[in-house]
Amino acid sequence: MTLIAAVRIARFCFGLSLLWTLFYLSVRSFLLDELRQKLFAIRDDLFDFAMDGAISFDDQSYRELRDDINSLIRFAGKLSFMRLLLASLVVRNDHPGTVAVRHWTERVMGLDPLVRKKLLQTRHATLHEVIFYIVRRSLILYVLVSLLKVIGLFVDTVRNFIQRLPKFAEPLEAQAHDELNFAA
């Protein structure tokens, strides 16, 4: 290996480590702050819903959902793909957390349709933000999801093209039919 090649490899490794450090020191803290801000907004929206009198502040479903959002705000820095993966492998259906969510869902299903819709939308929005944060927090996972999106777009484009192919052929078929009738 020549000296020039060794210098190029060293510069490449230095640049890569600089980008990695920049991502982990600045981008991750920004993503954490952004997640917390979004969770605060979701919780405020839920509070406004209760303030309008649609649901009581003492309602157990409301309190549990608010407490879940507060826990996510507090421990958002602990969220990661590996912890989510390990939790999904370790936690069983009889785990107290899983049972609590199941009971919460059953209680919510017994509420007024407007209240039920709002509480389920709030939980969905919260989980959406958490999953989006977990994906964006991991550089490798973010690149993988981005590649899957590109592949999905490509597959969707090819499928749409194949579905529209008969429509492109109709004018050609009609023209060939007219020329056949004219020649006969």
N, C-alpha and C positions, 0 to 999 in steps of 0.2 A: 504494500500500500504506500502510495506516495504521500508526501507531506501535505500537498494541496487537498487530496481526498480526505485525509484525517482532519484537516481544518474544516472542510465542508461538513463532514459528519458531526464534528463538535459544535459547529454553528447551528446545524439543524436540531441537534439534541438540546442545545441551549434555548433556541427559539421555541421548541415544543414544550420544554419545561416552563418557560416564561408564560406561554399561553395557558398552560394547565394551571399554573399558580394564579394567574390573573382570573381565570374562571372560578377557581375554588375560593379565592379571597374576596373578590368583589361581586361577581355575578351571583354566587350562591346567597350572599347576605342580602343582595337586592331582591332576589326571588323570595326569600323568607319574609322580608318586609312587605313585599307585594301580596303574598299569601295572607299575612295577618291583616293587612288593610282590607282585602276582599272579604275575609271572614268577619271583620268588624262591620262592614257594609251589609252583609247578609244578616248578621245578628241585629243590626239596627232596623233593617226592614222587617224582621220578625217582631221586634219590639213595637214598631209603628203599627203593625197589624193588630197586636194585642191592645195597644193604646186606643185604637179606633173602636174597641169593644167587641171585636169579632171572636175573641177568645179571652178567657180570664187569665190573669197573670199567675193565679194559683193552680191552673189546670196542670195536671201531672205530665201530660204529653208536651205541653209548652215548656215547662220547667226542664224536663229531661233533654229536649232538643236544645234549649238555650245552654244547659250545662255541657252538653256534648260539644257545642260550638266553642264555648269558653275553654274547654279542655284542649281542643285543637289549636286555639289561639295560643294558649300557654305552652303547649308542648310541640308546636309546629317545627321547631328546630331539631326535634328527634325523629321526624318523619323521613324515611328513606325507602328505596325500593327493596333493599335487603331485609329491612325490618318488616315491611309489608309481606314479602314472600315468606319469611320465617313464621310470621303470625298466621298466615293462611295455611301453612303446613302443620303448625302445632295446635291451633285452636280447633276444637271439635264442636259439633252441634250442641252439646250439653254444657259448653263453657258459659259462665255467668254473663259475660258480655254479649254473646250470641243470643242467649235466652232473653236478656233485657231488650235487645233490639227487636226480637220477635214479638215480645209483649207490647213494646211501644207501637209497633206496626199494627197489631191487633186492636189496640186502644184507638189509634188514629182512624182505623177503618170504621169504627163505630161513631165517629163524630159527624157533624154537619158536612155536606159535600164541599162547601166553600172553604171551611176550616181544614178539612182533610187535604184538599188540593194545595192549599198554602203551606201546610206543614210538610207534605211530601215534596213539594217544589223546593222548599228551603233545605231539606235534608239532601235532595238531589244536587242542588247548587253547591252545597257545602262539600259533598263528596267529589263533585266534578272539579272544584278548585283544588282539593287535596291531591287527587290523582294527577291533575295537570301539573301541579307543583312537583310531585314526585318524578314525573317524566322529565320535566325541564331541569330538575336539580341534578340529574345524572347525565353527564355529557354523553356517555355511551348509549344509554337508553334513549336520549333525545335524538341522537343520530339514527339509531335503529328505527324509532317510530317515524322519523322523517323519511327514511328509505322506504318503509312500508307504505307511507302515504303516496310517495312517488310511484311505487309499484301499483298501488290501488288505482291511481289516476290513469296509469298506462293501461291497465286491464280494463278499466271502465271505458276508456277511449276506444280500445280495440273492440270491445263488446258493442258499443254504440255504432261503430263503423260497420260491423258485421250485420247488425240489425237493420241498418239503413241501406245496405248493399242491394237488396231487391228493389228498393225504390229508385236507385240509380239506373238499374237495368230496365225498368219499365219503359222509358222513352226509347231506348235502343231497341227493345223488343217490338214496340209499336212501329218504329221506323222500318225495321226489317220486315214486319208483317205487311206494311203498306207497299214496300218495294217488291215484295213477293206478289201481292195482288196486282200491282202495276205491270210487272213482267209477265204475268199470266194472261 
